Amino acid sequence: MIEGLQRLGYQVFDGGATFYLWIRVPGGQDSMTFCMDLLERGIVTTPGIGFGKNGEGWFRMALTVPEEDLRKVLDTLPPGR
């Protein structure tokens, strides 16, 4: 998933052996607006602002769905540039 997100232009924080990823919100958008846009595409993520002011500019993606679904997410995400 990390490699796929990076190919799309996203900056990903590799948290090691966790089941979620922290990903930089592209284009200077706020995390809530970006996550709402993703939700309209059928992608459920968590805006970083929900974890405090230092989380703004990031969103969290859980890797708790089947791998096939994660691949579909990569096809649905807008470019991260």
N, CA, C and O atoms as a GROMACS GRO file, in nm:
protein
  324
    1MET      N    1   0.083  -0.119   0.000
    1MET     CA    2   0.000   0.000   0.000
    1MET      C    3   0.087   0.125   0.000
    1MET      O    4   0.057   0.223  -0.069
    2ILE      N    5   0.194   0.121   0.077
    2ILE     CA    6   0.283   0.238   0.083
    2ILE      C    7   0.338   0.269  -0.055
    2ILE      O    8   0.338   0.384  -0.098
    3GLU      N    9   0.385   0.167  -0.124
    3GLU     CA   10   0.442   0.188  -0.258
    3GLU      C   11   0.337   0.243  -0.354
    3GLU      O   12   0.367   0.332  -0.434
    4GLY      N   13   0.216   0.190  -0.348
    4GLY     CA   14   0.109   0.238  -0.435
    4GLY      C   15   0.074   0.383  -0.409
    4GLY      O   16   0.054   0.460  -0.502
    5LEU      N   17   0.067   0.421  -0.282
    5LEU     CA   18   0.039   0.560  -0.246
    5LEU      C   19   0.152   0.652  -0.292
    5LEU      O   20   0.126   0.761  -0.342
    6GLN      N   21   0.274   0.608  -0.275
    6GLN     CA   22   0.388   0.689  -0.318
    6GLN      C   23   0.389   0.706  -0.470
    6GLN      O   24   0.423   0.814  -0.520
    7ARG      N   25   0.353   0.602  -0.543
    7ARG     CA   26   0.344   0.614  -0.690
    7ARG      C   27   0.241   0.719  -0.731
    7ARG      O   28   0.256   0.785  -0.833
    8LEU      N   29   0.136   0.733  -0.650
    8LEU     CA   30   0.034   0.834  -0.677
    8LEU      C   31   0.077   0.974  -0.634
    8LEU      O   32   0.008   1.072  -0.664
    9GLY      N   33   0.190   0.984  -0.566
    9GLY     CA   34   0.242   1.113  -0.525
    9GLY      C   35   0.216   1.149  -0.380
    9GLY      O   36   0.236   1.265  -0.342
   10TYR      N   37   0.172   1.054  -0.299
   10TYR     CA   38   0.145   1.081  -0.158
   10TYR      C   39   0.269   1.062  -0.073
   10TYR      O   40   0.351   0.974  -0.100
   11GLN      N   41   0.283   1.146   0.029
   11GLN     CA   42   0.386   1.128   0.130
   11GLN      C   43   0.326   1.043   0.241
   11GLN      O   44   0.224   1.079   0.299
   12VAL      N   45   0.390   0.932   0.270
   12VAL     CA   46   0.337   0.837   0.368
   12VAL      C   47   0.435   0.825   0.484
   12VAL      O   48   0.555   0.807   0.464
   13PHE      N   49   0.382   0.836   0.606
   13PHE     CA   50   0.463   0.811   0.724
   13PHE      C   51   0.456   0.663   0.754
   13PHE      O   52   0.349   0.609   0.780
   14ASP      N   53   0.569   0.597   0.750
   14ASP     CA   54   0.576   0.453   0.776
   14ASP      C   55   0.584   0.433   0.926
   14ASP      O   56   0.689   0.454   0.987
   15GLY      N   57   0.473   0.392   0.985
   15GLY     CA   58   0.466   0.372   1.129
   15GLY      C   59   0.516   0.237   1.176
   15GLY      O   60   0.499   0.202   1.292
   16GLY      N   61   0.578   0.161   1.087
   16GLY     CA   62   0.631   0.030   1.126
   16GLY      C   63   0.524  -0.077   1.120
   16GLY      O   64   0.455  -0.092   1.019
   17ALA      N   65   0.509  -0.150   1.227
   17ALA     CA   66   0.422  -0.267   1.228
   17ALA      C   67   0.280  -0.234   1.274
   17ALA      O   68   0.218  -0.315   1.344
   18THR      N   69   0.228  -0.121   1.236
   18THR     CA   70   0.090  -0.086   1.272
   18THR      C   71  -0.004  -0.126   1.160
   18THR      O   72   0.040  -0.157   1.050
   19PHE      N   73  -0.134  -0.125   1.188
   19PHE     CA   74  -0.233  -0.161   1.088
   19PHE      C   75  -0.296  -0.038   1.022
   19PHE      O   76  -0.404  -0.048   0.962
   20TYR      N   77  -0.231   0.075   1.033
   20TYR     CA   78  -0.280   0.196   0.967
   20TYR      C   79  -0.162   0.277   0.916
   20TYR      O   80  -0.048   0.257   0.959
   21LEU      N   81  -0.192   0.369   0.824
   21LEU     CA   82  -0.091   0.457   0.766
   21LEU      C   83  -0.131   0.602   0.790
   21LEU      O   84  -0.250   0.635   0.789
   22TRP      N   85  -0.033   0.688   0.810
   22TRP     CA   86  -0.054   0.832   0.812
   22TRP      C   87  -0.006   0.886   0.678
   22TRP      O   88   0.106   0.860   0.636
   23ILE      N   89  -0.093   0.961   0.612
   23ILE     CA   90  -0.066   1.009   0.477
   23ILE      C   91  -0.086   1.160   0.473
   23ILE      O   92  -0.185   1.212   0.525
   24ARG      N   93   0.007   1.230   0.411
   24ARG     CA   94  -0.001   1.377   0.400
   24ARG      C   95  -0.116   1.414   0.306
   24ARG      O   96  -0.128   1.358   0.198
   25VAL      N   97  -0.199   1.508   0.348
   25VAL     CA   98  -0.307   1.559   0.264
   25VAL      C   99  -0.243   1.641   0.152
   25VAL      O  100  -0.162   1.730   0.178
   26PRO      N  101  -0.279   1.613   0.027
   26PRO     CA  102  -0.217   1.686  -0.084
   26PRO      C  103  -0.277   1.825  -0.104
   26PRO      O  104  -0.390   1.852  -0.064
   27GLY      N  105  -0.200   1.911  -0.167
   27GLY     CA  106  -0.250   2.040  -0.212
   27GLY      C  107  -0.287   2.140  -0.106
   27GLY      O  108  -0.356   2.238  -0.136
   28GLY      N  109  -0.241   2.120   0.016
   28GLY     CA  110  -0.268   2.217   0.121
   28GLY      C  111  -0.412   2.219   0.170
   28GLY      O  112  -0.451   2.312   0.242
   29GLN      N  113  -0.492   2.119   0.134
   29GLN     CA  114  -0.630   2.112   0.183
   29GLN      C  115  -0.628   2.079   0.332
   29GLN      O  116  -0.529   2.027   0.384
   30ASP      N  117  -0.738   2.110   0.400
   30ASP     CA  118  -0.747   2.067   0.538
   30ASP      C  119  -0.791   1.920   0.540
   30ASP      O  120  -0.855   1.872   0.447
   31SER      N  121  -0.756   1.851   0.647
   31SER     CA  122  -0.778   1.707   0.652
   31SER      C  123  -0.927   1.670   0.652
   31SER      O  124  -0.964   1.567   0.595
   32MET      N  125  -1.011   1.749   0.713
   32MET     CA  126  -1.154   1.718   0.718
   32MET      C  127  -1.215   1.725   0.578
   32MET      O  128  -1.288   1.634   0.538
   33THR      N  129  -1.185   1.831   0.504
   33THR     CA  130  -1.239   1.847   0.369
   33THR      C  131  -1.190   1.735   0.279
   33THR      O  132  -1.268   1.678   0.202
   34PHE      N  133  -1.062   1.703   0.288
   34PHE     CA  134  -1.006   1.598   0.204
   34PHE      C  135  -1.072   1.463   0.234
   34PHE      O  136  -1.107   1.389   0.142
   35CYS      N  137  -1.089   1.432   0.361
   35CYS     CA  138  -1.151   1.304   0.398
   35CYS      C  139  -1.298   1.299   0.358
   35CYS      O  140  -1.348   1.192   0.323
   36MET      N  141  -1.367   1.411   0.362
   36MET     CA  142  -1.506   1.414   0.315
   36MET      C  143  -1.512   1.388   0.164
   36MET      O  144  -1.601   1.318   0.116
   37ASP      N  145  -1.417   1.444   0.090
   37ASP     CA  146  -1.409   1.418  -0.054
   37ASP      C  147  -1.383   1.269  -0.080
   37ASP      O  148  -1.443   1.211  -0.170
   38LEU      N  149  -1.294   1.209  -0.002
   38LEU     CA  150  -1.268   1.066  -0.018
   38LEU      C  151  -1.392   0.984   0.015
   38LEU      O  152  -1.420   0.884  -0.052
   39LEU      N  153  -1.466   1.025   0.117
   39LEU     CA  154  -1.587   0.953   0.155
   39LEU      C  155  -1.688   0.953   0.041
   39LEU      O  156  -1.756   0.853   0.019
   40GLU      N  157  -1.697   1.063  -0.031
   40GLU     CA  158  -1.786   1.069  -0.147
   40GLU      C  159  -1.744   0.972  -0.256
   40GLU      O  160  -1.825   0.932  -0.340
   41ARG      N  161  -1.616   0.933  -0.257
   41ARG     CA  162  -1.564   0.834  -0.352
   41ARG      C  163  -1.576   0.692  -0.297
   41ARG      O  164  -1.538   0.596  -0.364
   42GLY      N  165  -1.628   0.679  -0.175
   42GLY     CA  166  -1.644   0.548  -0.113
   42GLY      C  167  -1.524   0.503  -0.032
   42GLY      O  168  -1.513   0.385   0.001
   43ILE      N  169  -1.433   0.594  -0.001
   43ILE     CA  170  -1.313   0.562   0.076
   43ILE      C  171  -1.326   0.623   0.215
   43ILE      O  172  -1.336   0.745   0.228
   44VAL      N  173  -1.325   0.539   0.317
   44VAL     CA  174  -1.339   0.586   0.454
   44VAL      C  175  -1.200   0.603   0.516
   44VAL      O  176  -1.123   0.507   0.525
   45THR      N  177  -1.169   0.725   0.556
   45THR     CA  178  -1.042   0.757   0.622
   45THR      C  179  -1.072   0.846   0.742
   45THR      O  180  -1.186   0.887   0.762
   46THR      N  181  -0.971   0.873   0.821
   46THR     CA  182  -0.988   0.957   0.939
   46THR      C  183  -0.905   1.084   0.923
   46THR      O  184  -0.785   1.077   0.900
   47PRO      N  185  -0.968   1.202   0.936
   47PRO     CA  186  -0.891   1.326   0.926
   47PRO      C  187  -0.797   1.341   1.044
   47PRO      O  188  -0.833   1.313   1.159
   48GLY      N  189  -0.677   1.384   1.015
   48GLY     CA  190  -0.576   1.400   1.120
   48GLY      C  191  -0.615   1.496   1.229
   48GLY      O  192  -0.572   1.480   1.344
   49ILE      N  193  -0.695   1.598   1.196
   49ILE     CA  194  -0.734   1.696   1.296
   49ILE      C  195  -0.807   1.631   1.413
   49ILE      O  196  -0.808   1.684   1.524
   50GLY      N  197  -0.868   1.516   1.389
   50GLY     CA  198  -0.938   1.443   1.495
   50GLY      C  199  -0.844   1.393   1.605
   50GLY      O  200  -0.890   1.352   1.711
   51PHE      N  201  -0.714   1.396   1.578
   51PHE     CA  202  -0.614   1.352   1.675
   51PHE      C  203  -0.541   1.470   1.738
   51PHE      O  204  -0.441   1.452   1.808
   52GLY      N  205  -0.590   1.589   1.712
   52GLY     CA  206  -0.529   1.709   1.769
   52GLY      C  207  -0.471   1.798   1.661
   52GLY      O  208  -0.461   1.759   1.544
   53LYS      N  209  -0.432   1.919   1.700
   53LYS     CA  210  -0.388   2.017   1.601
   53LYS      C  211  -0.265   1.972   1.524
   53LYS      O  212  -0.248   2.012   1.409
   54ASN      N  213  -0.179   1.892   1.583
   54ASN     CA  214  -0.061   1.844   1.510
   54ASN      C  215  -0.096   1.741   1.403
   54ASN      O  216  -0.013   1.711   1.317
   55GLY      N  217  -0.216   1.689   1.407
   55GLY     CA  218  -0.260   1.593   1.306
   55GLY      C  219  -0.311   1.660   1.179
   55GLY      O  220  -0.328   1.595   1.076
   56GLU      N  221  -0.335   1.792   1.186
   56GLU     CA  222  -0.384   1.862   1.068
   56GLU      C  223  -0.281   1.851   0.955
   56GLU      O  224  -0.161   1.860   0.978
   57GLY      N  225  -0.333   1.831   0.834
   57GLY     CA  226  -0.246   1.814   0.718
   57GLY      C  227  -0.218   1.667   0.687
   57GLY      O  228  -0.149   1.636   0.590
   58TRP      N  229  -0.271   1.578   0.770
   58TRP     CA  230  -0.254   1.435   0.751
   58TRP      C  231  -0.390   1.366   0.758
   58TRP      O  232  -0.486   1.421   0.814
   59PHE      N  233  -0.398   1.246   0.702
   59PHE     CA  234  -0.516   1.162   0.723
   59PHE      C  235  -0.468   1.022   0.752
   59PHE      O  236  -0.357   0.983   0.714
   60ARG      N  237  -0.552   0.944   0.819
   60ARG     CA  238  -0.515   0.809   0.859
   60ARG      C  239  -0.599   0.709   0.782
   60ARG      O  240  -0.721   0.724   0.769
   61MET      N  241  -0.533   0.606   0.733
   61MET     CA  242  -0.600   0.501   0.658
   61MET      C  243  -0.571   0.368   0.727
   61MET      O  244  -0.456   0.330   0.745
   62ALA      N  245  -0.677   0.299   0.766
   62ALA     CA  246  -0.662   0.168   0.829
   62ALA      C  247  -0.648   0.061   0.721
   62ALA      O  248  -0.712   0.067   0.616
   63LEU      N  249  -0.564  -0.036   0.750
   63LEU     CA  250  -0.540  -0.146   0.656
   63LEU      C  251  -0.610  -0.271   0.705
   63LEU      O  252  -0.549  -0.377   0.718
   64THR      N  253  -0.739  -0.258   0.733
   64THR     CA  254  -0.815  -0.365   0.796
   64THR      C  255  -0.917  -0.428   0.702
   64THR      O  256  -1.008  -0.497   0.747
   65VAL      N  257  -0.903  -0.403   0.574
   65VAL     CA  258  -0.993  -0.462   0.475
   65VAL      C  259  -0.912  -0.557   0.387
   65VAL      O  260  -0.790  -0.552   0.389
   66PRO      N  261  -0.979  -0.643   0.310
   66PRO     CA  262  -0.906  -0.735   0.223
   66PRO      C  263  -0.815  -0.661   0.124
   66PRO      O  264  -0.844  -0.548   0.083
   67GLU      N  265  -0.705  -0.726   0.088
   67GLU     CA  266  -0.607  -0.664  -0.002
   67GLU      C  267  -0.670  -0.620  -0.133
   67GLU      O  268  -0.632  -0.517  -0.188
   68GLU      N  269  -0.765  -0.695  -0.183
   68GLU     CA  270  -0.834  -0.658  -0.308
   68GLU      C  271  -0.902  -0.522  -0.294
   68GLU      O  272  -0.900  -0.442  -0.388
   69ASP      N  273  -0.961  -0.495  -0.179
   69ASP     CA  274  -1.026  -0.366  -0.156
   69ASP      C  275  -0.924  -0.252  -0.148
   69ASP      O  276  -0.949  -0.142  -0.195
   70LEU      N  277  -0.807  -0.281  -0.090
   70LEU     CA  278  -0.702  -0.179  -0.083
   70LEU      C  279  -0.653  -0.145  -0.223
   70LEU      O  280  -0.624  -0.028  -0.252
   71ARG      N  281  -0.644  -0.243  -0.310
   71ARG     CA  282  -0.603  -0.217  -0.449
   71ARG      C  283  -0.705  -0.127  -0.520
   71ARG      O  284  -0.668  -0.040  -0.599
   72LYS      N  285  -0.834  -0.148  -0.491
   72LYS     CA  286  -0.938  -0.064  -0.550
   72LYS      C  287  -0.925   0.080  -0.502
   72LYS      O  288  -0.951   0.174  -0.577
   73VAL      N  289  -0.885   0.097  -0.376
   73VAL     CA  290  -0.865   0.231  -0.322
   73VAL      C  291  -0.760   0.304  -0.404
   73VAL      O  292  -0.777   0.422  -0.438
   74LEU      N  293  -0.651   0.237  -0.436
   74LEU     CA  294  -0.545   0.299  -0.515
   74LEU      C  295  -0.595   0.343  -0.652
   74LEU      O  296  -0.547   0.442  -0.707
   75ASP      N  297  -0.691   0.270  -0.707
   75ASP     CA  298  -0.749   0.308  -0.836
   75ASP      C  299  -0.846   0.424  -0.824
   75ASP      O  300  -0.874   0.492  -0.923
   76THR      N  301  -0.898   0.450  -0.704
   76THR     CA  302  -1.000   0.551  -0.681
   76THR      C  303  -0.945   0.683  -0.627
   76THR      O  304  -1.004   0.788  -0.648
   77LEU      N  305  -0.831   0.677  -0.558
   77LEU     CA  306  -0.773   0.797  -0.498
   77LEU      C  307  -0.734   0.900  -0.604
   77LEU      O  308  -0.684   0.863  -0.711
   78PRO      N  309  -0.755   1.027  -0.575
   78PRO     CA  310  -0.704   1.131  -0.665
   78PRO      C  311  -0.552   1.136  -0.652
   78PRO      O  312  -0.497   1.091  -0.552
   79PRO      N  313  -0.483   1.191  -0.751
   79PRO     CA  314  -0.337   1.204  -0.741
   79PRO      C  315  -0.298   1.284  -0.617
   79PRO      O  316  -0.367   1.379  -0.579
   80GLY      N  317  -0.188   1.247  -0.556
   80GLY     CA  318  -0.142   1.313  -0.434
   80GLY      C  319  -0.048   1.430  -0.459
   80GLY      O  320   0.011   1.482  -0.365
   81ARG      N  321  -0.034   1.469  -0.578
   81ARG     CA  322   0.060   1.578  -0.611
   81ARG      C  323  -0.006   1.711  -0.600
   81ARG      O  324   0.057   1.814  -0.624
   0.00000   0.00000   0.00000
